Amino acid sequence: MRIIRGAFAGILMLLAAGALRCNAVELRVSREALERTLKQQLFSGPSGRFYMKGTERSACSVYADDAKVTFAQNRIIVKVRTRARMGKSMGGACIGISLSPTAEVSVAPYGEGDAIGFRDAQLIKVSDQRELNFLLAPFLSRQVPSSMKVDAADLLRKALEGSTSTSGYKVTLEKLKVHSMQIDGDTLVVDVDGDISVK
């Protein structure tokens, strides 16, 4: 995740002034960073899959993979590929039907203390199979948004870790609050306030 030049410039100004309070810092989180976060949190299983039913060794199973994140207006669209082998397991094979629909959910970003959260999940596209939708709906509306959550305070703390070796000052983020965010092109722009100590 990238922190814009303005955030670093603001930190440097604080260093020069010896100030402790930092106002209106802007973080810019790319679409690729959100997609990477989602894959690391949710699609970290075998072959980058999330199993909703069964396992990699099951004859019959349902899983999602190949998550793609896009931005539309002020919402985030997550598209996943679904693979379903539904039926009865007999002799190591799944006797039934195979489906591979693409499913989509739209979520809205919001500030959650010092984190970037996602809510108001709206299903855009699911399958035509009722049995598959029974698994897909909770996965898309609950697990996908919760797996994209970004800890903005932790992100800034990691960025400041090397401050002593590069500037001679130890810069520490004491607290951070996310105020607002909006989508600008391929970037989620997050406005935050925080307290920074300089030693």
C-alpha positions as CSV (number, residue, x, y, z in Angstrom):
1,M,0.0,0.0,0.0
2,R,1.3,3.4,-0.9
3,I,1.3,6.5,1.2
4,I,1.3,9.6,-0.9
5,R,4.2,12.0,-1.0
6,G,2.0,14.6,0.8
7,A,1.8,12.3,3.9
8,F,5.6,12.1,4.1
9,A,5.9,15.9,3.4
10,G,3.6,16.5,6.3
11,I,5.6,14.3,8.6
12,L,8.8,16.1,7.6
13,M,7.2,19.4,8.4
14,L,6.2,18.1,11.8
15,L,9.8,17.0,12.4
16,A,11.1,20.4,11.5
17,A,8.6,22.2,13.6
18,G,8.8,19.7,16.5
19,A,5.0,19.5,16.4
20,L,3.0,16.6,18.0
21,R,-0.3,16.9,16.3
22,C,-0.9,16.0,12.7
23,N,-4.0,17.1,10.9
24,A,-5.5,16.2,7.6
25,V,-3.0,13.6,6.4
26,E,-4.1,11.9,3.2
27,L,-3.4,8.2,2.5
28,R,-3.9,6.8,-1.0
29,V,-4.6,3.1,-1.2
30,S,-4.5,1.6,-4.7
31,R,-6.9,-0.8,-6.2
32,E,-4.1,-3.3,-6.5
33,A,-3.3,-3.0,-2.8
34,L,-6.9,-3.8,-1.8
35,E,-6.9,-6.7,-4.2
36,R,-3.7,-8.0,-2.6
37,T,-5.1,-7.6,0.9
38,L,-8.2,-9.5,0.0
39,K,-6.2,-12.4,-1.5
40,Q,-3.8,-12.5,1.4
41,Q,-6.7,-12.6,4.0
42,L,-9.3,-14.7,2.2
43,F,-7.7,-16.6,-0.7
44,S,-4.7,-17.9,1.2
45,G,-5.7,-21.6,1.0
46,P,-4.5,-24.3,-1.5
47,S,-4.0,-22.8,-5.0
48,G,-5.4,-19.5,-3.9
49,R,-8.9,-20.8,-3.3
50,F,-11.5,-20.3,-0.6
51,Y,-13.6,-23.4,-0.1
52,M,-17.3,-22.8,0.9
53,K,-18.0,-26.5,0.8
54,G,-15.6,-29.4,0.8
55,T,-11.8,-29.3,0.4
56,E,-9.3,-29.7,-2.3
57,R,-9.5,-33.4,-1.9
58,S,-13.3,-33.6,-1.9
59,A,-15.0,-35.1,-5.0
60,C,-17.9,-32.6,-4.6
61,S,-16.9,-29.0,-3.6
62,V,-17.6,-25.3,-4.0
63,Y,-14.8,-22.8,-4.0
64,A,-14.1,-19.2,-5.2
65,D,-10.8,-17.9,-6.5
66,D,-9.3,-15.3,-8.9
67,A,-10.6,-12.2,-7.0
68,K,-10.6,-9.0,-8.9
69,V,-11.2,-5.5,-7.4
70,T,-12.5,-2.5,-9.4
71,F,-13.9,0.9,-8.4
72,A,-17.2,2.2,-9.7
73,Q,-18.5,5.6,-8.6
74,N,-17.8,5.6,-4.8
75,R,-18.1,1.9,-4.3
76,I,-15.7,-1.1,-4.6
77,I,-16.7,-4.0,-6.8
78,V,-15.2,-7.5,-6.0
79,K,-15.6,-10.1,-8.7
80,V,-14.7,-13.8,-8.0
81,R,-14.7,-16.9,-10.1
82,T,-16.7,-19.7,-8.6
83,R,-16.2,-23.4,-9.3
84,A,-18.9,-25.8,-8.1
85,R,-19.2,-29.6,-8.4
86,M,-22.5,-30.4,-6.8
87,G,-24.1,-33.8,-6.4
88,K,-23.2,-37.1,-4.7
89,S,-19.7,-38.4,-4.1
90,M,-19.4,-41.9,-5.5
91,G,-16.2,-43.8,-5.9
92,G,-14.1,-40.6,-5.7
93,A,-16.1,-38.8,-8.4
94,C,-18.8,-36.2,-8.0
95,I,-22.0,-37.4,-9.8
96,G,-24.1,-34.3,-10.5
97,I,-23.5,-30.9,-12.1
98,S,-20.5,-28.7,-12.6
99,L,-20.9,-24.9,-12.6
100,S,-18.4,-22.0,-13.0
101,P,-20.3,-18.7,-12.6
102,T,-18.7,-15.4,-11.9
103,A,-20.1,-13.7,-8.8
104,E,-19.9,-10.0,-7.9
105,V,-20.5,-7.9,-4.8
106,S,-20.4,-4.1,-4.3
107,V,-19.3,-2.6,-1.0
108,A,-18.9,1.0,0.4
109,P,-15.7,2.0,2.3
110,Y,-16.0,3.7,5.7
111,G,-13.8,4.8,8.6
112,E,-13.8,2.4,11.6
113,G,-11.6,4.1,14.2
114,D,-8.0,3.7,12.9
115,A,-9.0,1.3,10.1
116,I,-10.6,1.3,6.7
117,G,-13.7,-0.9,6.7
118,F,-16.3,-2.0,4.2
119,R,-20.0,-2.2,4.6
120,D,-23.4,-2.1,2.8
121,A,-22.6,-5.2,0.7
122,Q,-24.9,-5.4,-2.4
123,L,-25.0,-8.6,-4.4
124,I,-24.6,-7.7,-8.1
125,K,-24.3,-11.0,-9.7
126,V,-24.8,-14.6,-8.4
127,S,-25.6,-17.9,-10.0
128,D,-29.0,-19.1,-11.2
129,Q,-28.7,-22.1,-8.9
130,R,-30.5,-21.7,-5.6
131,E,-28.2,-24.3,-3.8
132,L,-25.1,-22.5,-4.9
133,N,-26.5,-19.1,-3.9
134,F,-27.1,-20.4,-0.4
135,L,-23.3,-20.6,-0.1
136,L,-22.4,-17.6,-2.3
137,A,-24.6,-15.0,-0.6
138,P,-23.1,-15.1,2.9
139,F,-19.6,-15.4,1.4
140,L,-20.0,-12.3,-0.7
141,S,-21.9,-10.2,1.7
142,R,-19.9,-11.0,4.9
143,Q,-16.6,-12.7,4.3
144,V,-15.4,-10.6,1.3
145,P,-15.9,-7.2,3.0
146,S,-14.4,-8.2,6.3
147,S,-11.3,-9.6,4.6
148,M,-10.5,-6.3,2.9
149,K,-10.3,-4.3,6.1
150,V,-7.1,-2.2,6.2
151,D,-5.4,-1.1,9.5
152,A,-4.4,2.4,8.5
153,A,-2.6,3.0,11.8
154,D,-0.5,-0.1,11.4
155,L,0.3,0.9,7.8
156,L,1.6,4.3,9.0
157,R,3.6,2.8,11.9
158,K,5.4,0.5,9.5
159,A,6.2,3.4,7.2
160,L,7.7,5.3,10.2
161,E,9.7,2.4,11.6
162,G,12.9,3.4,9.8
163,S,12.7,7.1,10.7
164,T,15.6,7.1,13.2
165,S,18.1,5.7,10.7
166,T,17.0,8.0,7.9
167,S,16.4,11.3,9.8
168,G,18.0,11.0,13.2
169,Y,14.6,11.4,14.9
170,K,12.4,8.7,16.3
171,V,8.9,9.4,14.9
172,T,6.1,7.4,16.5
173,L,2.4,7.4,15.6
174,E,0.5,7.7,18.9
175,K,-3.0,7.6,17.5
176,L,-4.9,7.8,14.2
177,K,-8.5,8.4,13.3
178,V,-10.0,7.8,9.8
179,H,-12.4,10.6,9.0
180,S,-13.5,10.2,5.4
181,M,-12.7,8.5,2.1
182,Q,-13.5,8.8,-1.5
183,I,-12.5,7.0,-4.7
184,D,-10.4,9.0,-7.1
185,G,-9.7,7.0,-10.3
186,D,-7.9,3.8,-9.3
187,T,-7.2,5.0,-5.8
188,L,-9.1,5.0,-2.4
189,V,-8.2,8.4,-0.9
190,V,-8.5,8.4,2.9
191,D,-8.4,11.5,5.1
192,V,-7.0,10.9,8.6
193,D,-6.0,12.9,11.7
194,G,-3.4,11.7,14.2
195,D,-0.9,12.4,16.9
196,I,2.7,11.9,16.2
197,S,5.6,12.1,18.7
198,V,9.1,13.1,17.8
199,K,12.1,12.1,19.9
